[in-house]
Amino acid sequence: SIKAPESSSKEDDTMWLTYWVVYGVFCVAESFSDLFLYWFPFYYAGKCLFLVWCMAPVPWNGSQVLYHSIIRPCFLKHHEAVDNVISDISTKA
């Protein structure tokens, strides 16, 4: 999913693939922070609003903002190392 938005063919699925990348990063981060955050009042309401913002059909939705400002620069910085690790694992399998 993370490579699909970077491909040369831009179709409607790019928006949803971007959302799924952001949602995946959010789920990983939440798995570590959920033990502390669920104590805060309105945590689940805020989480729901965050996910709705990420899915909103507007150009400034959360998934586009977070992907282009945080996730994409990190991915472009480390994508060769990730590709090498995946290649090594697939050859060993």
C-alpha positions in Angstrom: 0.0 0.0 0.0 2.8 2.5 0.7 4.3 2.1 -2.7 1.0 2.5 -4.6 0.7 6.3 -4.0 4.2 6.7 -5.3 3.5 4.8 -8.6 3.2 6.6 -11.9 -0.5 5.7 -12.4 -2.7 8.0 -10.3 -6.2 6.7 -10.0 -9.0 7.0 -7.4 -7.5 4.3 -5.3 -4.6 6.6 -4.3 -6.8 8.4 -1.8 -7.8 5.2 -0.1 -4.4 3.6 -0.2 -3.0 6.8 1.4 -5.7 6.4 4.1 -4.8 2.8 4.7 -1.1 3.7 5.1 -2.0 6.4 7.6 -4.4 4.1 9.4 -1.8 1.4 9.6 0.8 3.8 11.1 -1.9 5.0 13.5 -2.8 1.5 14.6 0.9 0.7 15.3 1.4 3.9 17.3 -1.9 3.3 19.2 -0.9 -0.2 20.2 1.9 1.3 22.2 0.1 4.4 23.5 -3.4 3.0 24.1 -2.4 1.8 27.6 -2.0 5.4 28.7 -4.4 7.3 26.4 -7.6 5.5 27.2 -7.6 7.0 30.7 -8.1 10.5 29.2 -11.7 11.7 29.0 -13.2 11.6 25.5 -10.3 9.6 24.1 -12.5 7.4 22.1 -14.5 10.4 20.8 -11.3 12.1 19.8 -10.1 8.9 18.1 -13.3 8.7 16.2 -13.1 12.3 15.1 -9.5 11.8 14.0 -10.4 8.8 11.8 -13.4 10.7 10.3 -11.0 13.6 9.5 -8.7 11.1 7.8 -11.6 9.8 5.7 -13.2 13.1 4.8 -13.7 13.7 1.1 -11.9 17.0 1.0 -8.4 17.9 -0.2 -7.1 18.8 3.3 -8.2 15.5 4.9 -6.1 14.0 7.6 -4.7 11.2 5.6 -3.3 13.5 2.9 -1.9 16.0 5.4 -0.2 13.3 7.6 1.0 11.3 4.6 2.6 14.2 2.8 4.1 15.9 5.8 5.3 13.0 8.0 5.0 9.5 6.5 6.2 10.1 2.9 9.4 11.9 3.9 10.2 9.2 6.4 9.4 6.5 3.8 11.5 8.1 1.1 14.4 8.4 3.5 14.4 4.7 4.4 12.7 2.9 1.5 15.9 1.3 0.1 16.7 -0.2 3.5 13.2 -1.6 3.8 13.4 -3.0 0.3 16.7 -4.7 1.1 15.3 -6.3 4.3 12.2 -7.6 2.5 14.4 -9.0 -0.3 16.6 -10.7 2.2 13.6 -12.2 4.0 12.0 -13.4 0.7 15.2 -15.1 -0.4 15.6 -16.9 2.9 12.0 -18.0 2.9 
